[in-house]
Amino acid sequence: MRAVVQDVYGPPEVLRLEEVDRPVPGKGEVLVRVHAAAVDQGVWHLMEGRPYAVRAAGFGLRAPKARVRGMDLAGRVEAVGPGAGRFRPGDEVYGEGKGSFAEYAVAKESRLAPKPRNLDFDAAAALPVSACSALNALRDAGGVRAGQSVLVIGASGGVGSYAVQLAKAFGARVTGVCSTAKADLARSLGADEVVDYTREDPVDGRRRYDLILDIAGNRPLGALRRALTPRGTLVIVGGEGGGRWIGGNDRQLRALLLSPFVGQRLRPLASVVRHGDLEVLTGLVEAGSVTPAIGRTYPLDGVPDAIRHLRAGHARGKLVIRVAPDPH
């Protein structure tokens, strides 16, 4: 099969399209014929091996243990492994797999769900990692409730585009933060207000929010806390910048240490893709409450270009990799 592989850590230039053996599903796994995949910040971190904590976490100290990148996927079940009884060959599914920038990928059945009926494969592939992160941030870490005021910093990106829609679905009043060029997207997603961070500071303390989602940001904890109500909740979703060892995760560690001593709840997000959460998202998608915002699509050999576009900060919503033509 064709797959995008890497043998060393580094920039997008280390990726190349190559013929490799088709993976074999193990216990509790299924083999998926991938029709579409998607790009997120986690793909870049695993490609670069940065921060170095990524390597120490088991992904390979000197070189990547897994040669094929990619997590989000949507496609058809090709075969099932031992003990995987939830799906059958031919079922249309979406979720998180191992090495989805390939024509076939293995996935745990616990991280897959039936594809939403009203989405094609491209749109379904744009959901799993980012939408589950947004759901976990709002519902689980944030405890969002109807009537609350929610600030989404990074409202036009992959996670943020879902966070705006989900917060609205939960009955919150949403303020989205993004650049001038992406304000129209944030409004189209349902944001009640949009703050252009190039013109004003969204966390200067003049307005306070019950819940703040800081997505892949680098603002100081003190500034974020000034924009919270006295009993408000801050959820830090990823983080960029920082040192080579732990990167932007230093804010998450400090938030975790500080939270027991203040009235506000300061929470880092550790999100995973789960079958149950995917089913929740499927229900919201089929009800029309959530719609994937796809900025661009790329062919399989365009993965390096997609990652460059993402890291340059130009992406609007999700970037999708079209691995195979939609059979419909």
Backbone torsions as a table, in degrees:
resi	resn	phi	psi	omega
1	MET	NA	160.1	174.8
2	ARG	-86.3	139.1	179.7
3	ALA	-152.0	152.6	174.7
4	VAL	-91.2	116.6	-172.7
5	VAL	-121.9	163.2	172.6
6	GLN	-146.3	144.8	178.3
7	ASP	-112.9	-12.7	178.1
8	VAL	-136.4	156.1	173.2
9	TYR	-73.3	149.5	177.2
10	GLY	159.9	-167.8	-178.6
11	PRO	-72.2	179.0	-177.1
12	PRO	-55.9	-21.0	-179.8
13	GLU	-65.6	-16.8	179.2
14	VAL	-77.8	-10.9	-179.6
15	LEU	-85.5	143.0	177.1
16	ARG	-150.3	152.5	177.8
17	LEU	-87.3	129.4	-173.1
18	GLU	-147.3	156.0	172.9
19	GLU	-85.7	124.6	179.8
20	VAL	-133.4	169.2	178.0
21	ASP	-69.6	145.1	176.1
22	ARG	-70.7	134.6	-179.8
23	PRO	-69.7	159.5	-179.6
24	VAL	-116.2	127.7	-178.9
25	PRO	-69.9	136.4	176.9
26	GLY	-95.7	-160.9	-178.5
27	LYS	-62.9	128.5	178.2
28	GLY	73.4	14.4	-178.0
29	GLU	-117.2	161.2	174.1
30	VAL	-129.5	153.9	174.1
31	LEU	-98.5	125.2	-176.8
32	VAL	-112.0	130.7	169.1
33	ARG	-78.1	108.4	-171.7
34	VAL	-78.8	124.3	173.0
35	HIS	-98.1	-31.8	179.0
36	ALA	-153.0	151.3	176.1
37	ALA	-134.4	-177.5	-179.8
38	ALA	-148.4	161.6	-176.8
39	VAL	-108.6	138.4	173.8
40	ASP	-142.1	174.3	-176.4
41	GLN	-61.5	-30.6	179.8
42	GLY	-61.2	-33.2	177.5
43	VAL	-61.1	-43.5	179.4
44	TRP	-63.4	-45.2	-178.7
45	HIS	-59.9	-41.3	179.7
46	LEU	-72.5	-32.1	177.8
47	MET	-67.8	-44.7	-178.0
48	GLU	-82.1	-22.2	-172.7
49	GLY	68.1	32.9	-178.5
50	ARG	-130.5	141.9	-5.7
51	PRO	-65.0	168.2	-173.9
52	TYR	-63.1	-19.8	176.4
53	ALA	-59.1	-27.4	176.8
54	VAL	-60.5	-43.6	-179.2
55	ARG	-67.0	-41.4	-179.2
56	ALA	-67.9	-20.5	-178.6
57	ALA	-76.8	0.8	175.3
58	GLY	113.1	6.7	-178.4
59	PHE	-91.2	1.0	178.2
60	GLY	117.0	119.9	-176.4
61	LEU	-73.5	-48.3	-175.9
62	ARG	-100.2	-29.6	-179.5
63	ALA	-149.3	156.6	-178.9
64	PRO	-63.3	132.5	175.3
65	LYS	-68.6	-40.6	177.9
66	ALA	-97.0	125.5	-175.8
67	ARG	-78.8	-29.3	-174.2
68	VAL	-99.0	128.4	179.7
69	ARG	-88.5	172.5	175.0
70	GLY	106.6	138.6	-180.0
71	MET	-126.3	-55.2	178.6
72	ASP	-60.0	139.8	174.9
73	LEU	-155.1	158.3	169.2
74	ALA	-146.3	137.4	-178.2
75	GLY	179.8	-157.1	-179.2
76	ARG	-116.0	141.2	177.2
77	VAL	-66.8	125.9	179.1
78	GLU	-96.0	-40.8	-178.8
79	ALA	-157.7	159.3	179.3
80	VAL	-121.4	144.6	178.0
81	GLY	-88.6	178.8	179.6
82	PRO	-59.0	133.5	176.0
83	GLY	78.0	4.4	178.1
84	ALA	-99.9	92.7	-174.4
85	GLY	-107.9	3.1	-176.4
86	ARG	-76.8	-29.8	-175.7
87	PHE	-125.4	160.7	177.7
88	ARG	-127.7	155.6	176.4
89	PRO	-52.7	134.8	-178.3
90	GLY	99.3	-18.5	179.3
91	ASP	-65.0	138.6	175.2
92	GLU	-88.7	123.6	-173.3
93	VAL	-134.2	165.5	171.1
94	TYR	-146.4	158.6	-179.1
95	GLY	157.2	-150.1	-177.5
96	GLU	-112.6	129.8	178.7
97	GLY	-125.1	-177.3	178.5
98	LYS	-106.4	107.7	179.0
99	GLY	76.4	61.7	-174.5
100	SER	-83.9	-7.0	174.8
101	PHE	-82.7	62.1	-175.2
102	ALA	-161.6	165.2	-178.9
103	GLU	-73.2	-23.8	175.3
104	TYR	-137.7	145.6	178.0
105	ALA	-146.1	149.3	176.0
106	VAL	-94.1	142.8	178.2
107	ALA	-143.3	145.2	171.7
108	LYS	-68.4	136.8	-178.7
109	GLU	-64.9	-22.1	177.7
110	SER	-72.2	-8.8	179.5
111	ARG	-116.2	22.9	177.6
112	LEU	-128.2	159.1	174.0
113	ALA	-150.3	159.7	174.7
114	PRO	-58.2	138.3	-179.5
115	LYS	-63.5	136.7	175.4
116	PRO	-53.4	136.9	-174.3
117	ARG	-64.4	-29.2	-174.9
118	ASN	-95.1	12.1	178.7
119	LEU	-118.6	145.1	169.5
120	ASP	-82.6	178.8	-176.3
121	PHE	-65.7	-36.8	178.8
122	ASP	-58.1	-50.3	-177.5
123	ALA	-67.0	-38.4	179.9
124	ALA	-65.2	-37.2	179.6
125	ALA	-66.4	-22.2	-179.3
126	ALA	-78.6	-6.3	-173.5
127	LEU	-88.5	-53.3	-157.1
128	PRO	-50.3	-67.7	-172.4
129	VAL	-66.1	-49.5	-175.7
130	SER	-70.4	-44.4	-178.4
131	ALA	-68.7	-37.9	176.5
132	CYS	-65.9	-37.2	176.3
133	SER	-61.8	-44.6	178.8
134	ALA	-63.6	-42.3	179.0
135	LEU	-63.7	-47.2	179.1
136	ASN	-62.8	-38.5	-179.5
137	ALA	-65.4	-44.8	-177.0
138	LEU	-76.8	-53.5	-172.2
139	ARG	-78.4	-48.4	-171.7
140	ASP	-87.8	-57.3	-179.3
141	ALA	-76.4	-37.3	-175.0
142	GLY	-89.8	-22.9	-178.3
143	GLY	58.0	39.6	-174.8
144	VAL	-59.4	142.9	178.9
145	ARG	-132.3	155.7	178.4
146	ALA	-58.9	139.5	178.2
147	GLY	89.9	-10.6	179.4
148	GLN	-74.7	157.2	173.0
149	SER	-96.7	128.0	-175.8
150	VAL	-123.1	130.9	175.2
151	LEU	-107.7	122.7	178.6
152	VAL	-110.2	106.9	178.4
153	ILE	-90.5	116.3	-172.6
154	GLY	99.1	40.9	-170.3
155	ALA	-72.2	-13.4	-175.6
156	SER	-103.4	0.1	-179.3
157	GLY	-88.2	-168.7	-177.5
158	GLY	-61.1	-59.0	179.9
159	VAL	-68.1	-43.1	-176.5
160	GLY	-62.4	-37.6	-179.1
161	SER	-64.1	-31.2	175.1
162	TYR	-80.4	-36.3	-178.8
163	ALA	-61.2	-40.7	178.0
164	VAL	-60.4	-48.3	-177.2
165	GLN	-67.2	-40.6	-179.1
166	LEU	-68.2	-41.6	178.5
167	ALA	-60.7	-40.4	176.4
168	LYS	-64.8	-40.0	179.3
169	ALA	-63.9	-30.0	177.6
170	PHE	-83.9	0.1	175.1
171	GLY	90.1	16.8	-179.8
172	ALA	-88.8	163.0	171.1
173	ARG	-97.3	124.6	-167.5
174	VAL	-114.6	131.4	170.2
175	THR	-112.6	123.4	-179.6
176	GLY	-102.8	141.5	179.0
177	VAL	-114.1	127.2	178.7
178	CYS	-162.6	-176.8	179.3
179	SER	-83.9	170.3	-179.7
180	THR	-56.2	-43.9	-174.8
181	ALA	-67.1	-18.6	-175.2
182	LYS	-112.6	6.3	-177.9
183	ALA	-62.2	-36.2	-179.5
184	ASP	-64.6	-35.8	178.0
185	LEU	-65.6	-45.5	179.8
186	ALA	-59.2	-40.2	178.4
187	ARG	-67.3	-40.4	-179.1
188	SER	-65.9	-23.8	178.5
189	LEU	-79.4	-11.6	176.8
190	GLY	114.4	4.8	179.7
191	ALA	-60.4	132.2	179.0
192	ASP	-70.7	-34.7	176.7
193	GLU	-138.7	153.6	177.0
194	VAL	-128.6	129.6	177.3
195	VAL	-107.8	124.6	177.3
196	ASP	-87.8	108.5	-174.5
197	TYR	-69.1	-12.6	176.7
198	THR	-79.1	-12.8	-177.5
199	ARG	-115.4	-26.0	178.5
200	GLU	-149.8	154.8	-179.6
201	ASP	-85.9	116.0	-176.7
202	PRO	-72.0	-12.7	-178.2
203	VAL	-123.9	40.0	178.7
204	ASP	-81.3	-1.8	176.6
205	GLY	92.1	-5.6	179.5
206	ARG	-70.9	-27.0	174.8
207	ARG	-127.3	145.5	-178.8
208	ARG	-121.5	148.8	-174.5
209	TYR	-127.2	150.5	177.9
210	ASP	-72.5	-31.4	-177.0
211	LEU	-144.6	129.9	175.8
212	ILE	-120.5	130.1	170.5
213	LEU	-107.6	114.2	176.4
214	ASP	-102.3	107.7	-171.3
215	ILE	-103.4	116.9	177.7
216	ALA	52.1	37.9	-177.5
217	GLY	-98.5	-173.3	178.0
218	ASN	-145.9	17.4	179.7
219	ARG	-70.4	144.8	180.0
220	PRO	-61.3	148.2	178.6
221	LEU	-56.7	-41.2	-178.3
222	GLY	-59.3	-41.0	179.1
223	ALA	-66.2	-42.5	179.0
224	LEU	-64.4	-39.1	-179.9
225	ARG	-66.4	-32.6	178.9
226	ARG	-63.4	-25.4	-179.7
227	ALA	-91.5	1.5	178.0
228	LEU	-95.1	149.0	169.3
229	THR	-67.6	162.1	-176.7
230	PRO	-55.0	-29.4	178.1
231	ARG	-114.2	23.0	-176.6
232	GLY	-76.5	173.2	-177.0
233	THR	-124.1	132.0	173.1
234	LEU	-110.3	128.1	175.0
235	VAL	-117.7	121.2	179.7
236	ILE	-96.8	116.2	-177.2
237	VAL	-105.9	97.9	-178.0
238	GLY	69.6	-166.1	-179.8
239	GLY	172.8	142.3	-179.6
240	GLU	-115.4	168.7	-178.4
241	GLY	79.4	-155.7	178.9
242	GLY	80.2	-174.2	-176.9
243	GLY	-79.1	174.7	-175.4
244	ARG	-75.1	-18.3	-175.4
245	TRP	-85.7	-50.3	-179.4
246	ILE	-120.4	0.0	175.6
247	GLY	58.8	-139.9	-179.0
248	GLY	-77.9	4.1	-178.0
249	ASN	-77.0	-4.6	178.8
250	ASP	-62.7	-33.9	177.9
251	ARG	-65.7	-36.7	179.1
252	GLN	-65.1	-40.7	178.5
253	LEU	-65.1	-43.7	-180.0
254	ARG	-66.9	-36.5	177.5
255	ALA	-63.1	-41.4	-179.8
256	LEU	-63.4	-39.8	-179.6
257	LEU	-72.9	-35.5	-175.7
258	LEU	-80.4	-31.5	-170.9
259	SER	-52.4	-41.3	-178.6
260	PRO	-65.3	-14.4	-173.2
261	PHE	-106.5	3.6	-179.7
262	VAL	-129.5	163.6	-179.7
263	GLY	-73.6	-25.3	178.7
264	GLN	-81.8	152.3	176.3
265	ARG	-96.4	122.7	-178.3
266	LEU	-116.9	112.3	-169.2
267	ARG	-130.0	127.4	168.5
268	PRO	-79.0	155.6	179.7
269	LEU	-106.0	127.2	170.4
270	ALA	-117.9	99.7	-171.6
271	SER	-107.3	144.5	173.4
272	VAL	-132.7	158.6	176.5
273	VAL	-90.1	121.5	-178.8
274	ARG	-125.2	149.2	179.8
275	HIS	-54.0	-45.7	-177.7
276	GLY	-61.8	-40.4	179.4
277	ASP	-69.6	-37.8	176.3
278	LEU	-61.7	-37.3	178.3
279	GLU	-66.7	-37.4	175.0
280	VAL	-60.5	-45.5	-180.0
281	LEU	-64.4	-39.5	177.8
282	THR	-58.2	-43.9	178.5
283	GLY	-60.9	-41.3	-179.8
284	LEU	-69.9	-37.9	178.4
285	VAL	-66.4	-45.9	-178.1
286	GLU	-69.3	-22.4	176.4
287	ALA	-84.6	-7.6	179.7
288	GLY	86.8	7.4	-179.0
289	SER	-81.6	-24.6	-179.1
290	VAL	-132.9	132.1	177.9
291	THR	-133.9	126.2	178.1
292	PRO	-60.4	134.7	175.5
293	ALA	-100.6	107.9	-176.8
294	ILE	-101.6	120.3	-179.3
295	GLY	-80.8	-51.6	-179.5
296	ARG	-146.8	156.8	171.3
297	THR	-119.2	147.9	-178.3
298	TYR	-132.6	152.8	171.4
299	PRO	-73.9	172.4	-177.0
300	LEU	-59.3	-39.0	179.7
301	ASP	-78.0	1.7	177.6
302	GLY	-95.8	7.9	180.0
303	VAL	-54.5	-46.4	178.8
304	PRO	-57.8	-41.1	179.0
305	ASP	-65.1	-38.5	179.0
306	ALA	-63.2	-41.7	179.6
307	ILE	-66.5	-40.5	177.1
308	ARG	-60.8	-43.2	-179.9
309	HIS	-62.3	-42.1	179.2
310	LEU	-63.2	-48.2	-175.7
311	ARG	-70.4	-22.1	177.1
312	ALA	-77.5	-7.5	178.1
313	GLY	82.6	14.7	-176.2
314	HIS	-91.2	-11.3	-171.7
315	ALA	-68.2	136.9	172.7
316	ARG	-112.0	108.0	-175.3
317	GLY	74.3	-144.1	-174.8
318	LYS	-97.8	149.0	172.7
319	LEU	-104.3	126.7	-172.4
320	VAL	-113.1	139.8	175.4
321	ILE	-103.2	116.4	179.9
322	ARG	-89.7	103.3	-174.5
323	VAL	-80.9	-40.3	-179.9
324	ALA	-142.5	151.6	178.9
325	PRO	-59.8	144.9	175.1
326	ASP	-65.7	122.3	-177.3
327	PRO	-65.7	-14.6	178.2
328	HIS	-82.5	NA	NA
